[in-house]
Amino acid sequence: MIKIFKTYEKEVRELEKHEDKTWIDMINPTKDELLKMSEEFDIDLDFLEAPLDEEESPRIEIESNLLFILVNLPSLEEDEDSREYDTIPLGIIIKEKRIITVCLKDSYILDDFRKGKVKNFNTHKLNRFLLQILFRMDKRYLLYLKQIDRMSNYIESKLHRSMKNKELIQLLALEKSLVYFSTSLKANEVVLEKLQKSSLVKMYPEDDDLLEDVIIENKQAIEMASIYSNILSGMMDAFASVISNNLNIVMKRLTLITIILTIPTMFASFYGMNVSLPFQNSVWAFPFVMIISLLTCIIATAVFVKKKMF
């Protein structure tokens, strides 16, 4: 799917044809659409196809009249039972007074630009638009990292009394997401540093400040991902032992209850034998046996409680 956008003052409009200073947005394009764009703008097909490969690594390539940047965007997949955080490649090409974005899936980041929710968004300032995409990408990383932290705290509260592996599996999924985020953020950092050092990309003073902000936000996201990953890793090791210990406590209590319940059974077994027994002809035989059984159970319970076995 290909859509064309251009800003007019503070309004973002969708166009039917290409113009100068426009944004060409390609979401999961077909092979024919890629070939058409490649021929029309004389762009190497590899640049257009690279963002469609989920395993493609972030990089930056600068030619005489073309700037190609590939970064990894944070992605969130939600359903009724779970949330999955991942990353997807985004290709950004600036050529011939146009900016082209190529991505496998739609993203909240680009959707905000389409809906005109981004302050000072202007397709006439292509480099500024590029930096705004990168800045909002880092902001989205930070948002998802905070969500992961809140989810891990919630799961932690449930783990204290858990005896199942469900919570550990959820923590494992979060840890995997943090690994994806950390790897992608570090790769993005290399791209940003190359962009900052490059003299071929013309930047205005305010653009330099924005690029500096993007790099700072990216470093902050890397630190947060590293901290949360270390916390989750230690938490999983600790709570694997907690779950095992919780199960042992339950088994111990069940064993003690079984021992206590065995006492009345023993008395009933003795007085159920077909031999001569004390008080067998007394009308108080049954109450006597019941009282002795109950007292023995109480004494046994008191002993277990005193030894802190319950």
LINZIRA-V176889 format. One record per residue. N is the residue number from 1. RES is the residue in one small letter. SS is DSSP state (~ for helix, > for strand, _ for the rest). OMEGA is omega in degrees with one decimal (* if undefined). NEAR is the number of other ideal C-beta (glycine too) atoms within 12 Angstrom. Layout:
n=N res=RES ss=SS omega=OMEGA near=NEAR
n=N res=RES ss=SS omega=OMEGA near=NEAR
This chain:
n=1 res=m ss=_ omega=180.0 near=18
n=2 res=i ss=> omega=175.2 near=29
n=3 res=k ss=> omega=-177.4 near=27
n=4 res=i ss=> omega=-178.0 near=28
n=5 res=f ss=> omega=176.0 near=35
n=6 res=k ss=> omega=-179.5 near=33
n=7 res=t ss=> omega=173.9 near=30
n=8 res=y ss=> omega=-171.7 near=18
n=9 res=e ss=_ omega=-178.9 near=13
n=10 res=k ss=_ omega=-176.4 near=13
n=11 res=e ss=> omega=176.5 near=15
n=12 res=v ss=> omega=-178.6 near=28
n=13 res=r ss=> omega=174.8 near=20
n=14 res=e ss=> omega=-177.0 near=22
n=15 res=l ss=> omega=178.2 near=22
n=16 res=e ss=_ omega=-175.9 near=12
n=17 res=k ss=_ omega=178.2 near=13
n=18 res=h ss=_ omega=172.5 near=25
n=19 res=e ss=_ omega=171.5 near=20
n=20 res=d ss=_ omega=178.0 near=18
n=21 res=k ss=_ omega=177.9 near=24
n=22 res=t ss=> omega=177.0 near=34
n=23 res=w ss=> omega=177.9 near=41
n=24 res=i ss=> omega=-174.6 near=42
n=25 res=d ss=> omega=-178.6 near=38
n=26 res=m ss=> omega=179.3 near=38
n=27 res=i ss=> omega=-179.2 near=26
n=28 res=n ss=_ omega=-176.9 near=21
n=29 res=p ss=_ omega=177.0 near=28
n=30 res=t ss=_ omega=179.0 near=16
n=31 res=k ss=~ omega=179.7 near=14
n=32 res=d ss=~ omega=179.4 near=12
n=33 res=e ss=~ omega=178.4 near=25
n=34 res=l ss=~ omega=179.0 near=29
n=35 res=l ss=~ omega=-179.9 near=16
n=36 res=k ss=~ omega=-179.7 near=19
n=37 res=m ss=~ omega=-179.6 near=33
n=38 res=s ss=~ omega=-178.9 near=24
n=39 res=e ss=~ omega=-174.8 near=14
n=40 res=e ss=~ omega=-176.6 near=19
n=41 res=f ss=~ omega=178.9 near=27
n=42 res=d ss=_ omega=178.9 near=17
n=43 res=i ss=_ omega=177.1 near=32
n=44 res=d ss=_ omega=-177.0 near=20
n=45 res=l ss=~ omega=179.6 near=22
n=46 res=d ss=~ omega=178.5 near=20
n=47 res=f ss=~ omega=-177.9 near=36
n=48 res=l ss=~ omega=-177.7 near=40
n=49 res=e ss=~ omega=-175.6 near=27
n=50 res=a ss=~ omega=-179.2 near=31
n=51 res=p ss=_ omega=-179.2 near=37
n=52 res=l ss=_ omega=176.3 near=28
n=53 res=d ss=_ omega=-175.7 near=19
n=54 res=e ss=_ omega=-178.7 near=22
n=55 res=e ss=_ omega=-177.8 near=18
n=56 res=e ss=_ omega=-177.7 near=27
n=57 res=s ss=_ omega=176.6 near=21
n=58 res=p ss=_ omega=178.6 near=36
n=59 res=r ss=> omega=176.3 near=26
n=60 res=i ss=> omega=177.2 near=34
n=61 res=e ss=> omega=-178.0 near=27
n=62 res=i ss=> omega=174.8 near=23
n=63 res=e ss=_ omega=-174.3 near=18
n=64 res=s ss=_ omega=-178.1 near=10
n=65 res=n ss=_ omega=-176.7 near=16
n=66 res=l ss=> omega=172.4 near=27
n=67 res=l ss=> omega=178.3 near=34
n=68 res=f ss=> omega=177.8 near=36
n=69 res=i ss=> omega=175.0 near=42
n=70 res=l ss=> omega=178.6 near=40
n=71 res=v ss=> omega=177.3 near=47
n=72 res=n ss=> omega=178.1 near=43
n=73 res=l ss=> omega=172.0 near=42
n=74 res=p ss=> omega=-177.9 near=41
n=75 res=s ss=> omega=179.9 near=31
n=76 res=l ss=> omega=175.4 near=29
n=77 res=e ss=> omega=-177.1 near=17
n=78 res=e ss=> omega=167.8 near=14
n=79 res=d ss=_ omega=-174.4 near=8
n=80 res=e ss=_ omega=-173.0 near=5
n=81 res=d ss=_ omega=-172.3 near=11
n=82 res=s ss=_ omega=173.2 near=18
n=83 res=r ss=> omega=179.0 near=23
n=84 res=e ss=> omega=178.3 near=23
n=85 res=y ss=> omega=-177.9 near=36
n=86 res=d ss=> omega=175.1 near=27
n=87 res=t ss=> omega=178.0 near=42
n=88 res=i ss=> omega=-179.8 near=36
n=89 res=p ss=> omega=172.3 near=38
n=90 res=l ss=> omega=176.5 near=42
n=91 res=g ss=> omega=178.7 near=47
n=92 res=i ss=> omega=-178.7 near=45
n=93 res=i ss=> omega=174.5 near=41
n=94 res=i ss=> omega=180.0 near=39
n=95 res=k ss=> omega=174.2 near=30
n=96 res=e ss=_ omega=176.0 near=23
n=97 res=k ss=_ omega=177.0 near=22
n=98 res=r ss=> omega=173.5 near=34
n=99 res=i ss=> omega=-177.1 near=43
n=100 res=i ss=> omega=175.3 near=44
n=101 res=t ss=> omega=-179.3 near=48
n=102 res=v ss=> omega=-178.1 near=43
n=103 res=c ss=> omega=179.5 near=39
n=104 res=l ss=_ omega=-176.0 near=28
n=105 res=k ss=_ omega=173.8 near=26
n=106 res=d ss=_ omega=-176.7 near=23
n=107 res=s ss=_ omega=175.3 near=32
n=108 res=y ss=~ omega=-175.8 near=27
n=109 res=i ss=~ omega=180.0 near=36
n=110 res=l ss=~ omega=-179.2 near=37
n=111 res=d ss=~ omega=177.8 near=24
n=112 res=d ss=~ omega=177.4 near=22
n=113 res=f ss=~ omega=179.8 near=35
n=114 res=r ss=~ omega=-177.1 near=27
n=115 res=k ss=_ omega=177.6 near=16
n=116 res=g ss=_ omega=-178.3 near=22
n=117 res=k ss=_ omega=-176.0 near=17
n=118 res=v ss=_ omega=-178.9 near=28
n=119 res=k ss=_ omega=177.4 near=13
n=120 res=n ss=_ omega=176.0 near=21
n=121 res=f ss=_ omega=-176.9 near=33
n=122 res=n ss=_ omega=-179.4 near=28
n=123 res=t ss=_ omega=177.0 near=41
n=124 res=h ss=_ omega=178.4 near=21
n=125 res=k ss=_ omega=-170.8 near=24
n=126 res=l ss=~ omega=179.7 near=37
n=127 res=n ss=~ omega=177.2 near=30
n=128 res=r ss=~ omega=178.1 near=34
n=129 res=f ss=~ omega=177.8 near=39
n=130 res=l ss=~ omega=-178.2 near=41
n=131 res=l ss=~ omega=177.0 near=40
n=132 res=q ss=~ omega=176.1 near=36
n=133 res=i ss=~ omega=-178.4 near=41
n=134 res=l ss=~ omega=-180.0 near=43
n=135 res=f ss=~ omega=179.2 near=36
n=136 res=r ss=~ omega=174.2 near=33
n=137 res=m ss=~ omega=179.6 near=44
n=138 res=d ss=~ omega=177.4 near=39
n=139 res=k ss=~ omega=178.8 near=27
n=140 res=r ss=~ omega=174.3 near=36
n=141 res=y ss=~ omega=-178.5 near=45
n=142 res=l ss=~ omega=178.1 near=28
n=143 res=l ss=~ omega=-179.2 near=23
n=144 res=y ss=~ omega=177.2 near=38
n=145 res=l ss=~ omega=177.2 near=37
n=146 res=k ss=~ omega=176.7 near=22
n=147 res=q ss=~ omega=178.2 near=26
n=148 res=i ss=~ omega=179.1 near=39
n=149 res=d ss=~ omega=178.8 near=27
n=150 res=r ss=~ omega=178.8 near=17
n=151 res=m ss=~ omega=179.7 near=29
n=152 res=s ss=~ omega=176.7 near=37
n=153 res=n ss=~ omega=178.9 near=20
n=154 res=y ss=~ omega=178.9 near=18
n=155 res=i ss=~ omega=178.7 near=29
n=156 res=e ss=~ omega=179.7 near=26
n=157 res=s ss=~ omega=178.8 near=15
n=158 res=k ss=~ omega=-176.4 near=22
n=159 res=l ss=~ omega=-177.2 near=31
n=160 res=h ss=_ omega=-177.0 near=18
n=161 res=r ss=_ omega=-176.6 near=17
n=162 res=s ss=_ omega=173.8 near=25
n=163 res=m ss=_ omega=-179.1 near=22
n=164 res=k ss=_ omega=-177.3 near=18
n=165 res=n ss=_ omega=-175.0 near=17
n=166 res=k ss=~ omega=-177.5 near=18
n=167 res=e ss=~ omega=177.7 near=29
n=168 res=l ss=~ omega=178.1 near=29
n=169 res=i ss=~ omega=176.9 near=21
n=170 res=q ss=~ omega=177.2 near=30
n=171 res=l ss=~ omega=178.6 near=37
n=172 res=l ss=~ omega=178.5 near=25
n=173 res=a ss=~ omega=178.2 near=27
n=174 res=l ss=~ omega=179.4 near=38
n=175 res=e ss=~ omega=177.6 near=30
n=176 res=k ss=~ omega=177.4 near=23
n=177 res=s ss=~ omega=179.6 near=36
n=178 res=l ss=~ omega=176.6 near=40
n=179 res=v ss=~ omega=176.9 near=25
n=180 res=y ss=~ omega=-178.6 near=32
n=181 res=f ss=~ omega=-177.1 near=45
n=182 res=s ss=~ omega=179.7 near=34
n=183 res=t ss=~ omega=-178.5 near=24
n=184 res=s ss=~ omega=-179.2 near=40
n=185 res=l ss=~ omega=179.1 near=41
n=186 res=k ss=~ omega=177.1 near=27
n=187 res=a ss=~ omega=176.7 near=28
n=188 res=n ss=~ omega=-179.4 near=41
n=189 res=e ss=~ omega=179.1 near=32
n=190 res=v ss=~ omega=179.3 near=25
n=191 res=v ss=~ omega=-178.7 near=38
n=192 res=l ss=~ omega=179.5 near=37
n=193 res=e ss=~ omega=176.6 near=20
n=194 res=k ss=~ omega=178.4 near=26
n=195 res=l ss=~ omega=-179.8 near=39
n=196 res=q ss=~ omega=-177.2 near=26
n=197 res=k ss=~ omega=-175.7 near=16
n=198 res=s ss=_ omega=177.6 near=20
n=199 res=s ss=_ omega=-178.0 near=10
n=200 res=l ss=_ omega=178.5 near=18
n=201 res=v ss=_ omega=-176.6 near=30
n=202 res=k ss=_ omega=-179.4 near=18
n=203 res=m ss=_ omega=170.4 near=25
n=204 res=y ss=_ omega=-179.1 near=15
n=205 res=p ss=~ omega=179.6 near=11
n=206 res=e ss=~ omega=176.7 near=16
n=207 res=d ss=~ omega=177.0 near=26
n=208 res=d ss=~ omega=178.3 near=19
n=209 res=d ss=~ omega=179.8 near=17
n=210 res=l ss=~ omega=178.0 near=30
n=211 res=l ss=~ omega=176.8 near=33
n=212 res=e ss=~ omega=177.6 near=22
n=213 res=d ss=~ omega=179.3 near=23
n=214 res=v ss=~ omega=-179.4 near=37
n=215 res=i ss=~ omega=179.0 near=29
n=216 res=i ss=~ omega=179.2 near=22
n=217 res=e ss=~ omega=180.0 near=30
n=218 res=n ss=~ omega=177.6 near=41
n=219 res=k ss=~ omega=178.6 near=23
n=220 res=q ss=~ omega=178.4 near=22
n=221 res=a ss=~ omega=178.2 near=39
n=222 res=i ss=~ omega=-179.8 near=30
n=223 res=e ss=~ omega=179.6 near=22
n=224 res=m ss=~ omega=179.9 near=28
n=225 res=a ss=~ omega=179.4 near=39
n=226 res=s ss=~ omega=-179.8 near=22
n=227 res=i ss=~ omega=-178.9 near=21
n=228 res=y ss=~ omega=179.4 near=35
n=229 res=s ss=~ omega=178.3 near=30
n=230 res=n ss=~ omega=178.8 near=19
n=231 res=i ss=~ omega=-178.9 near=25
n=232 res=l ss=~ omega=-179.8 near=36
n=233 res=s ss=~ omega=177.7 near=23
n=234 res=g ss=~ omega=-179.7 near=18
n=235 res=m ss=~ omega=-179.6 near=30
n=236 res=m ss=~ omega=178.0 near=30
n=237 res=d ss=~ omega=-177.9 near=18
n=238 res=a ss=~ omega=-174.6 near=19
n=239 res=f ss=~ omega=169.9 near=34
n=240 res=a ss=~ omega=176.3 near=24
n=241 res=s ss=~ omega=179.6 near=16
n=242 res=v ss=~ omega=179.5 near=25
n=243 res=i ss=~ omega=177.7 near=27
n=244 res=s ss=~ omega=180.0 near=20
n=245 res=n ss=~ omega=177.5 near=19
n=246 res=n ss=~ omega=179.1 near=22
n=247 res=l ss=~ omega=178.3 near=19
n=248 res=n ss=~ omega=179.1 near=15
n=249 res=i ss=~ omega=179.1 near=19
n=250 res=v ss=~ omega=179.8 near=18
n=251 res=m ss=~ omega=178.7 near=15
n=252 res=k ss=~ omega=179.5 near=19
n=253 res=r ss=~ omega=178.2 near=19
n=254 res=l ss=~ omega=177.9 near=15
n=255 res=t ss=~ omega=179.4 near=17
n=256 res=l ss=~ omega=177.7 near=24
n=257 res=i ss=~ omega=178.2 near=19
n=258 res=t ss=~ omega=178.8 near=15
n=259 res=i ss=~ omega=-178.5 near=22
n=260 res=i ss=~ omega=-179.7 near=27
n=261 res=l ss=~ omega=178.9 near=19
n=262 res=t ss=~ omega=-176.5 near=18
n=263 res=i ss=~ omega=177.0 near=27
n=264 res=p ss=~ omega=178.8 near=24
n=265 res=t ss=~ omega=178.8 near=18
n=266 res=m ss=~ omega=178.6 near=20
n=267 res=f ss=~ omega=179.6 near=25
n=268 res=a ss=~ omega=179.6 near=17
n=269 res=s ss=~ omega=179.7 near=14
n=270 res=f ss=~ omega=-177.2 near=20
n=271 res=y ss=_ omega=174.8 near=24
n=272 res=g ss=_ omega=-179.4 near=16
n=273 res=m ss=_ omega=-179.3 near=12
n=274 res=n ss=_ omega=177.1 near=8
n=275 res=v ss=_ omega=179.3 near=9
n=276 res=s ss=_ omega=-177.6 near=9
n=277 res=l ss=_ omega=177.6 near=17
n=278 res=p ss=_ omega=176.3 near=14
n=279 res=f ss=_ omega=-175.5 near=17
n=280 res=q ss=_ omega=178.8 near=18
n=281 res=n ss=_ omega=-178.7 near=9
n=282 res=s ss=_ omega=177.2 near=13
n=283 res=v ss=_ omega=-179.5 near=9
n=284 res=w ss=_ omega=-176.8 near=14
n=285 res=a ss=~ omega=-177.9 near=19
n=286 res=f ss=~ omega=177.3 near=17
n=287 res=p ss=~ omega=-179.3 near=13
n=288 res=f ss=~ omega=179.5 near=19
n=289 res=v ss=~ omega=-179.2 near=27
n=290 res=m ss=~ omega=-179.1 near=18
n=291 res=i ss=~ omega=178.1 near=17
n=292 res=i ss=~ omega=179.6 near=24
n=293 res=s ss=~ omega=-178.4 near=26
n=294 res=l ss=~ omega=179.4 near=18
n=295 res=l ss=~ omega=179.4 near=17
n=296 res=t ss=~ omega=177.8 near=23
n=297 res=c ss=~ omega=-179.9 near=25
n=298 res=i ss=~ omega=179.3 near=17
n=299 res=i ss=~ omega=179.8 near=16
n=300 res=a ss=~ omega=178.4 near=26
n=301 res=t ss=~ omega=179.8 near=22
n=302 res=a ss=~ omega=178.8 near=15
n=303 res=v ss=~ omega=179.7 near=18
n=304 res=f ss=~ omega=-179.9 near=21
n=305 res=v ss=~ omega=179.0 near=15
n=306 res=k ss=~ omega=177.7 near=11
n=307 res=k ss=_ omega=178.3 near=12
n=308 res=k ss=_ omega=178.1 near=10
n=309 res=m ss=_ omega=175.6 near=18
n=310 res=f ss=_ omega=* near=20
